[in-house]
């Protein structure tokens, strides 16, 4: 789209026999400079290396800040966030059951989503011979889905309620209406949307240092070449495009797509 | 001389906040007097102590805080820290009062930092550069403490610790 818009500049910078009011070296030069920079930006935004560097820098910072944010929320409100951590490790960075994922999008932009990880730790049970892993605890508790527990290896369920042992009839199942308690449902999603719709994500992007990426290599590539800085009435679009190609490739390697 | 590594900018902000809340008469120290300790408990509590204080603070407005993260910039003299304050009260107007007060106190970046720097009880090993409100959540019924309402306020503070000539903490 940028290149399409910039193509309108071609007639202003390449005009052997101008008609009308526009016959000015300034117009040709400014058009050439804009045309050059538009080409560089278009090239950079399609450069795999630039895109990867940008995405890596920004995503890494967001991932770190979002993780810290949820950890702090979980330490402050363990009843609401214990489900997105391994058992009894609410707010522990190493016990998270969530992670952010990034999905490539057009140009240098990318989308962020999250996924829940499988729990690997054993469900705490003070007085049980058989121990279990509730693998999908994060996603099931977050969704507030009722959970049906049925005997698989034994003939009946046996469990304790308030210190009393309950023996269920043979083959009978138990339904837990709100696994994880009433406080957990949609709490992670709520904080996720709060982080990404408020100032926190902006702060994270600013902190990422992505500007450095633009300030160094990109800025060097965007610098107007001496040929365009020289006063002329006509500039060749082909020559400018090839100069933009060369500068972009120099800035971010030859892996242009 | 060995530096005191127990010092923490978050604790300095908490000290400043408590002094300001008292001065604004938003909290009354007498409401938090503990007979067991023989003095008033500051109801701005680190999250690690929150379970022990639950009974004492039952029904009383209070604030739980925790550090979200801390990082140094390329200029390693400047530290950037985010602190989460969760305000609890059974009365929505009390929460709004604290939230609005904290917004007023901490939204002004350099000027908010200047206020903290001027605070007479501030440890002289710290110099704050900027403090601002990074996020405020709506007031809603707390899932954590039944019967309470709560709101989150996140502050972002940039500060330096006073260092020696080699850049180590004093």
Contacts between the chains, C-beta under 8 A, distances in Angstrom:
chain1	res1	chain2	res2	distance
A	64	B	69	7.4
A	65	B	68	7.9
A	65	B	69	6.5
A	68	B	68	5.0
A	68	B	69	3.8
A	68	B	82	7.6
A	69	B	68	5.6
A	69	B	69	7.8
A	69	B	82	7.9
A	69	B	84	7.9
A	71	B	68	7.7
A	72	B	47	8.0
A	72	B	66	4.8
A	72	B	67	7.0
A	72	B	68	4.2
A	72	B	69	7.8
A	72	B	84	4.7
A	73	B	84	7.1
A	73	B	152	7.8
A	75	B	47	4.8
A	75	B	48	7.9
A	75	B	66	5.3
A	76	B	47	5.0
A	76	B	50	7.7
A	76	B	64	5.5
A	76	B	66	5.3
A	76	B	84	6.2
A	76	B	86	5.2
A	76	B	144	7.7
A	77	B	86	7.2
A	77	B	142	7.9
A	77	B	143	6.8
A	77	B	144	4.5
A	78	B	144	7.6
A	79	B	143	6.1
A	79	B	144	5.2
A	80	B	143	4.6
A	80	B	144	6.1
A	182	B	143	7.6
A	183	B	143	3.6
A	183	B	144	6.9
A	184	B	143	7.9
A	187	B	143	6.8
A	194	B	135	7.2
A	194	B	137	6.2
A	198	B	135	4.9
A	199	B	134	5.6
A	199	B	135	5.6
A	200	B	134	5.9
A	200	B	135	5.2
A	200	B	154	7.1
A	203	B	134	5.7
A	203	B	156	6.5
A	207	B	71	7.3
A	207	B	80	7.1
A	209	B	74	7.5
